[in-house]
Amino acid sequence: MLLCQLLLICRLAVLSPADYFKIQVVDAQTGRGVPLVELTTTHNVRYYTDSNGLVAFYEPGLMDQRVFFTVKSHGYEYPKDGFGMAGTALDIKPGGSTVLKINRINVAQRLYRLTGGGIYRDTVLLGLKPPIREPLLHGRVLGCDSIQGAVYRGRLFWMWGDTSWPAYPLGNFHMTGATSALPSAGGLDPDVGIDYDYFLRDNGFVKEMAPHPGPGPVWLDGLVTLPDESGRERLYALYARVNTAMEAQERGLMLFDDQKEIFEKVVEFDLKAPVRPAGHPFRCEVDGRRFVYYDPGYPFVRIAADARLLRDSANYEAYTPLVHGSSVESPTFDRRPDGALRYAWKRNTPGLTPADFARMIKDGLLKQEEALIQTTDVETGKRFQLHGSSVCWNEYRRRWVMIASEIMGTSMLGELWYLEADTPLGPWVYGRKIITHDKYSFYNPKQHPLFAKDNGRFIYFEGTYTAFVSGTPMLTPWYDYNQIMYKLDLNDDRLALPAPVYELSFEPGKQMLGRWDSVTPGRDFPKIAFFAPDRQFAGSVPVYQHKSADGAMTLIVGDTASGAGETADKPLFYALPAGIQSPPMALVGLHLSKAGDRSQAFYSVSATAPATGAAQADKPLCLVWPSPYTAAPPLPPKEDIKPGPPQ
């Protein structure tokens, strides 16, 4: 008996790739290996696929046995058998292998883990070649929180928050940093991964990038590059020193010292300053003026793109409906003489968060339609509340796109959404859930516009996968508290989201509808008649706008042959047929209403009351999405907005 045990111990010490049974789980749609898939035996031993979707299985006592594994993963689904078991039985043999196909429910595709230990653990155990330089333990990083990034001096500059390591439960709480080569300058293809060059201490662990004195962790965000007074490119970051309750004890601005390779304090802001920039910045030019916008998922904050101005918190302005100098706790609203709420860019006046809007609507201080934030599920019509987001211009869609996390959704902080808008400020309305998690968090998403492919059709983003505030009873080995990369194909039918169809004029019988490119620059933001996609999607029909010889306007569904007059070459929008079975709950009918003869006709959705004396057609023309705004959205007049360089 003792001899058998010794032989087993010796064998375990010299396992070779041929001793393992290789299990690969692949996306049934793409054939690519899926990370973060859990395989569990009938006696509750759990294994997790690495970034190649691989498990190197060797379990004494289970080799040369038939073993059943349940198979599950966030946003993916494995087929169930006749007893409802989502799994399969495998004949386990040393040197053997199998491939399991798992169906993706998420719209976004999970690619790989970016940080932590054992990213390609099972790939290495199986004797295969990993795609990155450091596949097992790089910089001694086991886990790190929340990504920030910028392009600095021709390289990607990365920053993370609290970082754990193998030597002790407490690690680096003053920011971790790294750089990497751009894909266009020798870096890896974003489909493959990222080779980081961490800033390291002498002992091999990542160094403190913001060694600011005082108790509590230091967090950086808002990384932005701007030229200084001499024209030299510099890297700035906002900082906060927090206590154990994650409350800021100090805020301010830091600057990266290229010689010391650390961030140093430039100035401390007043903690009571009403405008607080945060989040992932992006740059754009508005009516010829260059700005840095900060996007924490609302409120939007901006500042003129001048490094000298960054140093004073009074220079930052928020887009807000509050009277100058008013507070969120005791709000006074800026209203026009007709009572309409007025939003504007203001200094020393706070913006409103999604939570602020929800509370003020509940308390009767605001009407629902007065809230700028109206994020709504495209399928159900239910509103969801943003927690954090990342906004970028997308050339493929010719719109601003947002990847946003939701708070208090299916999971506490584990749901991500995709939205589009005509301007950086919105209107952000209809969104599609693209990632879901079962009792797990995935927060602080960050888009990587420099990774985008095919003119922006394919976009890449990452976020932090963590058990924090999730209520999960068990942390995921290897993956918890780390960054995961996703890819999204914007040509997916499910991302043909409803976009605003504006009411350009409302003369009865000559009602003119149009898209954003038809709105006159400098004109007040127009009322939205309804929302509808600008591209074809499953089951949709095209709708054209026809102008007759007498100037009367008519919408024609699916047929441009309309006799005399002019019809646009391209559809104005796409809709679902009125007679479709079980349409999404969010849709409403688009009706023709008329008072008297057809010359008085106009179009409206069923959610909008017809004009006095107007009769509505019995059957809708088609099905579209209603606007949540009873008047024009509270946005600035149409500006000449040009996106700046990718951040």
C-alpha positions as CSV (number, residue, x, y, z in Angstrom):
1,M,0.0,0.0,0.0
2,L,2.8,2.4,0.9
3,L,4.6,1.6,-2.3
4,C,1.5,2.4,-4.4
5,Q,1.2,5.7,-2.7
6,L,4.8,6.6,-3.3
7,L,4.5,5.6,-7.0
8,L,1.4,7.9,-7.3
9,I,3.2,10.8,-5.7
10,C,6.2,10.3,-8.1
11,R,3.9,10.2,-11.0
12,L,2.1,13.4,-10.1
13,A,5.5,15.1,-9.7
14,V,6.4,14.3,-13.3
15,L,3.2,14.8,-15.2
16,S,3.7,15.4,-18.9
17,P,1.3,16.9,-21.4
18,A,0.5,13.3,-22.6
19,D,-0.9,12.5,-19.1
20,Y,-3.7,15.1,-19.3
21,F,-7.1,14.7,-21.0
22,K,-7.7,17.8,-23.1
23,I,-11.2,19.4,-22.9
24,Q,-11.8,22.5,-25.1
25,V,-15.0,24.4,-25.0
26,V,-15.7,26.5,-28.1
27,D,-18.3,29.0,-29.1
28,A,-20.8,27.1,-31.3
29,Q,-21.1,30.2,-33.5
30,T,-17.4,31.1,-34.1
31,G,-15.5,27.9,-33.2
32,R,-13.2,30.0,-30.9
33,G,-12.3,28.7,-27.4
34,V,-14.4,30.3,-24.7
35,P,-12.7,31.4,-21.4
36,L,-14.5,31.2,-18.0
37,V,-16.5,28.1,-18.6
38,E,-17.1,26.1,-15.5
39,L,-17.0,22.2,-15.7
40,T,-18.2,20.5,-12.5
41,T,-18.0,16.8,-11.7
42,T,-20.8,14.9,-9.9
43,H,-18.8,15.3,-6.6
44,N,-18.6,19.1,-7.1
45,V,-15.0,19.4,-8.2
46,R,-14.8,22.5,-10.5
47,Y,-12.6,23.4,-13.4
48,Y,-12.5,26.6,-15.4
49,T,-11.4,27.0,-19.0
50,D,-8.4,29.2,-19.6
51,S,-8.2,31.9,-22.2
52,N,-8.0,29.3,-25.0
53,G,-11.1,27.6,-23.7
54,L,-9.0,24.7,-22.4
55,V,-9.1,22.5,-19.3
56,A,-6.1,20.2,-18.7
57,F,-7.8,17.4,-16.8
58,Y,-5.9,15.0,-14.6
59,E,-7.6,13.7,-11.5
60,P,-6.2,10.6,-9.7
61,G,-9.0,8.0,-9.5
62,L,-10.9,9.5,-12.4
63,M,-8.6,8.6,-15.3
64,D,-9.8,5.8,-17.5
65,Q,-13.3,6.5,-16.2
66,R,-16.5,7.8,-17.7
67,V,-17.0,11.2,-16.0
68,F,-20.0,13.5,-16.2
69,F,-19.4,17.3,-16.3
70,T,-22.1,20.0,-16.0
71,V,-21.1,22.8,-18.3
72,K,-22.1,26.5,-17.7
73,S,-20.8,30.0,-18.2
74,H,-22.2,33.5,-17.8
75,G,-24.0,34.4,-21.0
76,Y,-23.6,31.0,-22.6
77,E,-25.7,27.9,-22.5
78,Y,-24.9,24.2,-22.9
79,P,-27.6,21.9,-24.3
80,K,-29.6,19.9,-21.7
81,D,-30.3,16.2,-21.8
82,G,-33.6,14.5,-21.2
83,F,-33.3,15.0,-17.5
84,G,-32.6,18.7,-17.8
85,M,-28.9,18.3,-17.1
86,A,-26.7,20.8,-18.9
87,G,-23.6,18.7,-19.4
88,T,-22.1,15.6,-20.9
89,A,-20.3,12.4,-19.9
90,L,-16.8,12.0,-21.2
91,D,-14.5,8.9,-21.4
92,I,-11.4,10.3,-19.7
93,K,-8.1,8.8,-20.9
94,P,-4.6,10.2,-20.6
95,G,-3.6,11.9,-23.9
96,G,-7.2,12.0,-25.1
97,S,-9.2,15.0,-26.0
98,T,-12.6,16.3,-26.8
99,V,-14.3,19.5,-28.0
100,L,-17.5,20.8,-26.5
101,K,-19.7,23.4,-28.3
102,I,-21.5,25.9,-26.1
103,N,-24.2,28.3,-27.4
104,R,-23.6,32.0,-26.8
105,I,-26.5,34.0,-25.4
106,N,-24.5,37.2,-25.0
107,V,-24.4,39.4,-28.1
108,A,-20.8,40.2,-27.3
109,Q,-18.1,37.5,-27.7
110,R,-15.8,36.8,-24.8
111,L,-12.2,36.7,-26.0
112,Y,-9.7,36.3,-23.2
113,R,-8.6,37.4,-19.7
114,L,-6.1,40.2,-19.7
115,T,-4.7,40.2,-16.2
116,G,-4.0,37.9,-13.3
117,G,-2.3,34.5,-12.8
118,G,-2.7,31.5,-15.0
119,I,-4.2,33.2,-18.1
120,Y,-3.1,30.3,-20.2
121,R,-2.5,27.8,-17.4
122,D,-4.1,24.8,-19.1
123,T,-2.6,25.7,-22.5
124,V,0.9,25.4,-20.9
125,L,0.0,22.2,-19.0
126,L,-1.0,20.6,-22.3
127,G,2.3,21.6,-24.0
128,L,0.7,24.1,-26.4
129,K,2.1,27.5,-27.3
130,P,0.3,30.5,-25.7
131,P,-0.2,33.6,-27.7
132,I,1.3,36.1,-25.2
133,R,4.8,36.4,-23.7
134,E,3.8,35.9,-20.0
135,P,1.0,33.3,-19.9
136,L,1.2,32.3,-16.2
137,L,2.2,35.1,-13.8
138,H,3.3,38.5,-15.1
139,G,4.4,41.2,-12.6
140,R,3.3,38.9,-9.9
141,V,-0.2,40.2,-10.5
142,L,-3.0,37.9,-9.4
143,G,-5.8,40.4,-9.6
144,C,-6.5,44.1,-10.3
145,D,-9.4,46.4,-10.4
146,S,-10.8,48.8,-13.0
147,I,-8.9,49.7,-16.2
148,Q,-7.9,53.2,-17.3
149,G,-6.0,53.9,-20.5
150,A,-4.6,56.5,-22.9
151,V,-2.3,56.7,-25.9
152,Y,1.0,58.3,-24.7
153,R,4.1,58.9,-26.8
154,G,3.2,56.3,-29.3
155,R,2.3,53.5,-26.9
156,L,-0.7,52.4,-25.0
157,F,-0.5,53.4,-21.4
158,W,-2.5,51.3,-18.9
159,M,-3.5,51.8,-15.3
160,W,-5.3,49.6,-12.8
161,G,-6.5,50.1,-9.2
162,D,-6.0,47.9,-6.2
163,T,-3.8,44.9,-7.1
164,S,-3.3,41.6,-5.3
165,W,-0.2,39.3,-5.4
166,P,0.9,35.8,-4.2
167,A,2.9,36.9,-1.2
168,Y,0.2,38.3,1.1
169,P,-3.6,39.2,1.0
170,L,-2.7,42.9,0.8
171,G,-0.9,44.1,-2.3
172,N,-0.5,47.4,-4.2
173,F,-3.1,50.1,-3.4
174,H,-1.5,53.0,-5.2
175,M,-2.2,52.1,-8.8
176,T,-0.5,49.6,-11.1
177,G,0.8,50.6,-14.5
178,A,2.0,49.1,-17.8
179,T,2.6,50.0,-21.4
180,S,2.1,48.0,-24.6
181,A,2.8,48.5,-28.3
182,L,0.0,49.7,-30.6
183,P,-1.3,46.9,-32.9
184,S,-0.1,49.1,-35.8
185,A,3.4,49.3,-34.3
186,G,4.3,45.7,-33.5
187,G,1.6,45.0,-30.9
188,L,-0.5,41.9,-30.9
189,D,-3.8,41.7,-32.8
190,P,-6.6,42.5,-30.3
191,D,-8.2,39.2,-31.2
192,V,-5.1,37.5,-29.7
193,G,-4.2,39.6,-26.6
194,I,-2.0,42.3,-25.2
195,D,1.7,41.9,-24.2
196,Y,2.1,44.3,-21.2
197,D,5.3,45.8,-20.0
198,Y,4.6,46.4,-16.4
199,F,6.4,49.1,-14.3
200,L,8.1,46.8,-11.7
201,R,9.8,47.1,-8.3
202,D,13.1,45.4,-7.7
203,N,11.4,42.3,-6.3
204,G,9.5,41.8,-9.5
205,F,6.1,43.0,-8.2
206,V,4.4,45.9,-9.8
207,K,5.4,49.3,-8.4
208,E,3.2,52.0,-6.9
209,M,2.5,54.4,-9.7
210,A,0.9,57.0,-7.5
211,P,2.8,56.9,-4.2
212,H,0.9,59.7,-2.6
213,P,1.3,60.1,1.2
214,G,-1.6,59.7,3.5
215,P,-3.8,56.8,4.7
216,G,-6.0,54.8,2.3
217,P,-5.7,53.7,-1.3
218,V,-5.1,56.1,-4.2
219,W,-7.2,55.7,-7.3
220,L,-6.5,57.4,-10.7
221,D,-8.9,57.9,-13.6
222,G,-9.5,60.4,-16.3
223,L,-6.2,59.8,-18.1
224,V,-5.7,62.4,-20.8
225,T,-2.7,63.6,-22.9
226,L,-2.3,67.2,-23.7
227,P,0.7,69.4,-24.6
228,D,2.1,71.6,-21.9
229,E,3.2,75.2,-22.3
230,S,6.3,74.2,-24.2
231,G,4.3,72.0,-26.6
232,R,5.6,68.7,-25.0
233,E,3.0,65.9,-24.7
234,R,2.2,65.2,-21.1
235,L,0.0,62.6,-19.4
236,Y,-2.4,63.8,-16.7
237,A,-4.7,61.9,-14.4
238,L,-7.4,62.7,-11.8
239,Y,-6.8,61.2,-8.4
240,A,-8.7,60.4,-5.3
241,R,-7.4,59.1,-1.9
242,V,-10.2,57.1,-0.3
243,N,-11.0,55.6,3.1
244,T,-12.1,52.1,4.0
245,A,-15.7,53.1,3.1
246,M,-14.5,54.1,-0.4
247,E,-15.3,57.8,0.4
248,A,-12.9,60.4,-1.1
249,Q,-10.7,62.1,1.5
250,E,-8.8,64.0,-1.1
251,R,-9.2,64.8,-4.8
252,G,-6.9,66.5,-7.4
253,L,-4.7,66.3,-10.5
254,M,-1.5,64.3,-11.0
255,L,1.1,64.4,-13.8
256,F,3.3,61.5,-15.0
257,D,7.0,62.0,-14.5
258,D,8.8,60.2,-17.3
259,Q,12.1,60.0,-15.5
260,K,10.7,58.6,-12.2
261,E,8.0,56.7,-14.0
262,I,5.4,57.7,-11.4
263,F,2.5,60.1,-11.1
264,E,3.1,63.1,-8.9
265,K,0.5,65.5,-7.4
266,V,0.0,68.8,-9.3
267,V,-2.8,70.3,-7.3
268,E,-5.5,69.3,-4.8
269,F,-9.1,70.2,-5.6
270,D,-11.7,71.4,-3.1
271,L,-13.6,68.3,-2.0
272,K,-16.7,70.4,-2.0
273,A,-16.3,71.5,-5.6
274,P,-19.7,70.8,-7.2
275,V,-18.3,69.6,-10.6
276,R,-16.3,66.4,-10.3
277,P,-14.7,65.1,-13.5
278,A,-14.3,61.3,-13.6
279,G,-14.3,58.3,-15.8
280,H,-13.0,57.6,-19.3
281,P,-12.2,60.8,-21.2
282,F,-12.7,61.4,-25.0
283,R,-11.9,64.4,-27.0
284,C,-13.9,66.2,-29.6
285,E,-14.2,69.5,-31.4
286,V,-17.4,71.5,-30.9
287,D,-18.1,74.4,-33.2
288,G,-14.3,74.8,-33.7
289,R,-13.4,74.6,-29.9
290,R,-11.5,71.5,-28.6
291,F,-12.8,69.9,-25.5
292,V,-12.1,66.9,-23.2
293,Y,-15.3,65.2,-22.2
294,Y,-15.3,62.9,-19.1
295,D,-17.8,60.1,-19.2
296,P,-18.6,58.3,-16.0
297,G,-22.1,57.3,-17.2
298,Y,-23.5,60.7,-16.5
299,P,-23.4,63.4,-15.6
300,F,-21.2,64.5,-18.5
301,V,-18.4,66.9,-17.5
302,R,-16.1,68.7,-19.9
303,I,-13.3,71.2,-20.0
304,A,-11.5,73.1,-22.8
305,A,-8.5,71.0,-24.0
306,D,-5.9,73.2,-22.4
307,A,-3.5,71.6,-19.9
308,R,-3.3,74.9,-17.9
309,L,-7.1,74.7,-17.2
310,L,-7.0,71.2,-15.8
311,R,-5.4,72.5,-12.6
312,D,-8.4,74.4,-11.4
313,S,-11.6,72.5,-10.5
314,A,-13.6,75.8,-11.2
315,N,-12.8,75.4,-15.0
316,Y,-14.8,72.1,-15.3
317,E,-18.4,72.4,-16.4
318,A,-21.3,70.0,-16.2
319,Y,-24.4,69.7,-18.4
320,T,-27.1,70.4,-15.9
321,P,-30.7,71.6,-15.4
322,L,-29.9,73.2,-12.0
323,V,-29.7,76.9,-11.4
324,H,-26.1,78.2,-11.1
325,G,-24.9,77.5,-7.6
326,S,-27.7,75.1,-6.8
327,S,-27.0,71.8,-5.1
328,V,-28.2,68.2,-5.7
329,E,-29.4,68.0,-2.1
330,S,-31.6,71.1,-2.4
331,P,-32.1,71.6,-6.1
332,T,-33.4,74.7,-7.8
333,F,-34.2,74.0,-11.5
334,D,-33.5,76.3,-14.4
335,R,-36.8,76.8,-16.3
336,R,-37.9,78.8,-19.3
337,P,-40.8,81.2,-19.0
338,D,-43.1,78.5,-20.4
339,G,-42.0,76.2,-17.6
340,A,-39.8,73.9,-19.8
341,L,-36.7,72.6,-18.0
342,R,-33.5,74.2,-19.4
343,Y,-30.2,72.3,-19.5
344,A,-26.9,74.1,-20.2
345,W,-23.1,73.8,-19.6
346,K,-22.3,75.5,-16.3
347,R,-19.4,75.8,-14.0
348,N,-19.6,75.5,-10.2
349,T,-23.0,73.7,-10.7
350,P,-23.4,69.9,-10.3
351,G,-24.8,67.6,-13.0
352,L,-27.4,64.9,-12.1
353,T,-26.6,61.2,-12.0
354,P,-29.0,58.5,-13.1
355,A,-29.7,57.9,-9.4
356,D,-30.4,61.7,-8.9
357,F,-32.9,61.7,-11.7
358,A,-34.7,58.6,-10.3
359,R,-34.9,60.1,-6.9
360,M,-36.2,63.5,-8.1
361,I,-38.8,61.9,-10.3
362,K,-39.9,59.7,-7.4
363,D,-40.1,62.8,-5.1
364,G,-42.2,64.7,-7.7
365,L,-39.5,67.3,-8.3
366,L,-39.2,66.3,-12.0
367,K,-41.5,64.7,-14.6
368,Q,-40.2,61.6,-16.2
369,E,-40.1,63.2,-19.7
370,E,-37.9,66.0,-18.3
371,A,-35.0,63.7,-17.4
372,L,-32.2,63.7,-20.0
373,I,-31.4,60.1,-19.2
374,Q,-34.0,57.8,-20.6
375,T,-32.1,54.5,-21.1
376,T,-34.7,51.9,-22.2
377,D,-34.6,48.2,-23.0
378,V,-35.3,47.9,-26.8
379,E,-37.3,44.7,-26.2
380,T,-39.4,45.3,-23.1
381,G,-39.6,49.1,-23.0
382,K,-38.5,49.0,-19.4
383,R,-36.0,51.7,-18.2
384,F,-32.6,50.7,-16.8
385,Q,-30.2,52.8,-14.7
386,L,-26.6,53.4,-15.8
387,H,-23.7,52.9,-13.4
388,G,-20.7,53.5,-15.6
389,S,-20.0,53.8,-19.3
390,S,-17.5,54.4,-22.1
391,V,-18.4,56.6,-25.1
392,C,-16.6,56.7,-28.4
393,W,-17.3,57.9,-31.9
394,N,-17.9,55.0,-34.3
395,E,-17.2,55.5,-38.0
396,Y,-19.0,52.4,-39.1
397,R,-22.3,53.5,-37.5
398,R,-21.6,57.2,-38.0
399,R,-22.8,57.7,-34.4
400,W,-21.5,57.9,-30.9
401,V,-21.6,54.5,-29.3
402,M,-21.8,53.7,-25.6
403,I,-20.9,50.5,-23.7
404,A,-22.6,50.9,-20.3
405,S,-23.0,48.9,-17.1
406,E,-26.3,48.7,-15.3
407,I,-27.0,48.9,-11.6
408,M,-29.7,46.8,-10.0
409,G,-30.4,44.8,-13.1
410,T,-30.5,41.0,-13.4
411,S,-27.4,41.1,-11.3
412,M,-26.3,44.0,-9.1
413,L,-23.5,45.2,-11.4
414,G,-23.1,42.4,-14.0
415,E,-25.2,43.6,-17.0
416,L,-23.7,45.5,-20.0
417,W,-25.6,47.4,-22.6
418,Y,-25.0,48.8,-26.1
419,L,-26.5,52.2,-27.1
420,E,-26.1,54.7,-29.9
421,A,-26.7,58.5,-30.1
422,D,-26.5,61.4,-32.6
423,T,-24.4,63.5,-30.2
424,P,-22.0,62.7,-27.3
425,L,-24.8,63.9,-24.9
426,G,-27.5,61.9,-26.5
427,P,-30.3,61.3,-26.8
428,W,-29.3,58.0,-25.2
429,V,-32.5,56.0,-25.2
430,Y,-32.9,52.5,-26.6
431,G,-30.2,49.9,-25.7
432,R,-29.6,46.2,-26.1
433,K,-28.2,44.1,-23.4
434,I,-25.0,42.5,-24.7
435,I,-23.5,40.8,-21.6
436,T,-25.2,39.2,-18.6
437,H,-23.8,37.6,-15.4
438,D,-25.4,35.3,-12.9
439,K,-24.7,36.8,-9.5
440,Y,-21.4,38.3,-10.5
441,S,-20.2,41.8,-11.2
442,F,-18.7,43.2,-14.4
443,Y,-18.1,46.9,-14.1
444,N,-16.2,49.9,-15.3
445,P,-16.3,49.0,-19.1
446,K,-13.7,50.6,-21.3
447,Q,-13.8,50.8,-25.1
448,H,-10.6,50.6,-27.1
449,P,-11.3,52.6,-30.3
450,L,-7.7,52.0,-31.5
451,F,-8.4,48.3,-31.7
452,A,-11.6,48.7,-33.8
453,K,-11.5,46.8,-37.1
454,D,-13.3,47.1,-40.5
455,N,-13.9,50.8,-40.1
456,G,-15.4,50.3,-36.7
457,R,-17.7,47.3,-37.5
458,F,-15.8,45.3,-34.8
459,I,-15.2,47.0,-31.5
460,Y,-13.3,45.8,-28.4
461,F,-13.9,46.6,-24.8
462,E,-13.1,45.2,-21.4
463,G,-14.3,45.4,-17.8
464,T,-13.6,44.1,-14.3
465,Y,-15.0,40.6,-13.4
466,T,-15.4,40.5,-9.7
467,A,-17.6,39.1,-6.9
468,F,-17.8,42.5,-5.3
469,V,-21.4,43.5,-4.4
470,S,-22.6,40.4,-6.3
471,G,-23.9,38.3,-3.5
472,T,-22.3,35.2,-5.0
473,P,-21.5,32.4,-2.5
474,M,-18.3,31.4,-4.4
475,L,-15.5,33.4,-6.1
476,T,-14.3,32.2,-9.5
477,P,-10.7,30.8,-9.2
478,W,-8.1,32.6,-11.4
479,Y,-10.7,35.0,-12.9
480,D,-12.0,36.9,-9.9
481,Y,-11.0,40.6,-9.7
482,N,-9.5,40.7,-13.2
483,Q,-10.1,42.2,-16.6
484,I,-11.8,40.3,-19.5
485,M,-11.8,41.4,-23.1
486,Y,-14.9,41.2,-25.3
487,K,-15.6,41.8,-29.0
488,L,-18.8,43.1,-30.6
489,D,-19.9,42.9,-34.2
490,L,-22.0,46.0,-34.9
491,N,-23.4,44.4,-38.0
492,D,-25.3,42.0,-35.8
493,D,-29.1,42.3,-36.5
494,R,-29.7,42.6,-32.7
495,L,-27.7,45.9,-32.7
496,A,-30.0,47.5,-35.3
497,L,-31.2,49.9,-32.6
498,P,-34.0,52.4,-33.0
499,A,-32.6,55.9,-33.7
500,P,-34.4,59.2,-33.6
501,V,-36.7,60.2,-36.5
502,Y,-37.0,64.0,-36.1
503,E,-40.0,66.2,-36.9
504,L,-38.3,68.8,-39.1
505,S,-41.6,70.6,-39.8
506,F,-45.2,70.1,-38.7
507,E,-47.4,71.7,-41.2
508,P,-50.5,69.5,-41.6
509,G,-50.3,67.5,-44.7
510,K,-46.7,68.6,-45.3
511,Q,-45.1,67.1,-42.1
512,M,-41.4,66.5,-42.8
513,L,-39.5,63.8,-41.0
514,G,-35.8,63.3,-41.2
515,R,-32.6,61.9,-39.6
516,W,-29.9,63.9,-37.8
517,D,-28.1,64.7,-41.0
518,S,-31.2,66.6,-42.2
519,V,-31.3,68.9,-39.1
520,T,-30.1,72.4,-39.8
521,P,-26.9,73.3,-37.9
522,G,-27.5,75.9,-35.2
523,R,-31.2,75.1,-34.9
524,D,-32.7,74.1,-31.6
525,F,-32.8,70.4,-31.0
526,P,-35.9,69.2,-32.8
527,K,-38.7,67.1,-31.4
528,I,-38.4,63.4,-32.0
529,A,-41.5,62.0,-33.7
530,F,-40.5,58.4,-32.9
531,F,-37.5,56.0,-33.0
532,A,-36.8,53.4,-35.7
533,P,-33.6,51.7,-37.0
534,D,-31.8,53.2,-40.0
535,R,-30.8,49.7,-41.3
536,Q,-32.5,46.5,-42.1
537,F,-33.0,43.9,-39.4
538,A,-34.7,40.5,-39.1
539,G,-38.4,40.8,-40.2
540,S,-38.2,44.5,-40.9
541,V,-39.7,46.4,-43.8
542,P,-38.4,49.6,-45.4
543,V,-40.4,52.8,-45.0
544,Y,-39.9,55.6,-47.6
545,Q,-41.0,59.3,-47.4
546,H,-42.8,60.4,-50.5
547,K,-43.5,64.0,-51.6
548,S,-46.3,64.5,-54.0
549,A,-46.6,67.3,-56.6
550,D,-48.6,69.5,-54.3
551,G,-46.0,69.2,-51.5
552,A,-48.0,66.7,-49.4
553,M,-45.9,64.1,-47.6
554,T,-46.7,60.4,-47.4
555,L,-45.0,57.5,-45.8
556,I,-44.9,54.4,-47.9
557,V,-44.2,51.0,-46.5
558,G,-42.1,48.6,-48.6
559,D,-42.9,50.1,-52.0
560,T,-41.5,53.2,-53.6
561,A,-43.8,53.1,-56.7
562,S,-46.2,55.9,-55.8
563,G,-47.1,57.7,-59.0
564,A,-46.2,61.4,-59.5
565,G,-43.9,63.0,-57.0
566,E,-40.6,62.3,-55.4
567,T,-39.5,59.4,-53.1
568,A,-36.2,59.2,-51.4
569,D,-33.8,56.7,-52.9
570,K,-33.1,55.2,-49.5
571,P,-35.6,54.3,-46.8
572,L,-36.2,56.9,-44.1
573,F,-36.3,54.1,-41.6
574,Y,-37.0,50.4,-41.1
575,A,-40.0,49.1,-39.1
576,L,-41.8,45.9,-38.2
577,P,-45.0,45.1,-40.1
578,A,-48.2,46.1,-38.3
579,G,-49.6,42.5,-38.4
580,I,-46.5,40.8,-36.9
581,Q,-47.2,38.1,-34.3
582,S,-45.9,38.8,-30.8
583,P,-43.9,42.0,-31.4
584,P,-41.5,43.2,-28.8
585,M,-43.3,44.9,-25.9
586,A,-41.5,48.2,-26.5
587,L,-43.1,48.8,-29.9
588,V,-46.2,51.0,-30.7
589,G,-48.1,51.6,-33.9
590,L,-47.4,54.5,-36.3
591,H,-50.7,55.9,-37.3
592,L,-52.0,58.3,-40.0
593,S,-54.2,60.9,-38.3
594,K,-56.2,63.4,-40.3
595,A,-58.6,66.2,-39.8
596,G,-60.8,66.6,-42.9
597,D,-59.1,65.6,-46.2
598,R,-55.7,64.0,-46.6
599,S,-54.1,67.4,-47.0
600,Q,-54.4,67.8,-43.2
601,A,-52.8,64.4,-42.5
602,F,-49.9,63.8,-40.1
603,Y,-48.2,60.8,-38.6
604,S,-48.0,60.0,-34.9
605,V,-47.4,57.0,-32.7
606,S,-50.3,55.6,-30.7
607,A,-48.6,56.8,-27.5
608,T,-49.1,60.4,-28.7
609,A,-52.6,61.9,-28.5
610,P,-53.9,63.1,-32.0
611,A,-54.6,66.8,-32.5
612,T,-58.0,68.1,-31.6
613,G,-60.6,67.0,-34.1
614,A,-58.2,64.5,-35.8
615,A,-59.3,61.0,-36.5
616,Q,-56.7,58.2,-36.3
617,A,-56.6,55.4,-38.8
618,D,-57.9,52.1,-37.4
619,K,-54.8,50.2,-38.3
620,P,-51.2,51.3,-37.8
621,L,-49.0,51.8,-40.8
622,C,-46.2,49.9,-39.1
623,L,-44.6,49.4,-35.7
624,V,-41.9,51.7,-34.3
625,W,-40.5,52.8,-30.9
626,P,-42.0,55.8,-29.1
627,S,-40.0,58.8,-27.9
628,P,-39.9,59.2,-24.1
629,Y,-39.8,63.0,-24.6
630,T,-43.1,64.8,-25.0
631,A,-41.2,67.8,-26.3
632,A,-37.7,68.2,-27.9
633,P,-35.0,66.4,-25.8
634,P,-33.2,68.9,-23.5
635,L,-30.1,69.0,-25.6
636,P,-28.1,71.9,-27.1
637,P,-28.8,73.2,-30.6
638,K,-27.2,71.2,-33.3
639,E,-23.5,71.8,-33.1
640,D,-20.6,71.0,-35.5
641,I,-19.1,68.1,-33.6
642,K,-16.0,66.4,-34.8
643,P,-14.5,63.5,-32.9
644,G,-10.9,63.9,-31.6
645,P,-8.1,61.4,-31.7
646,P,-8.9,58.0,-30.0
647,Q,-8.1,58.1,-26.3
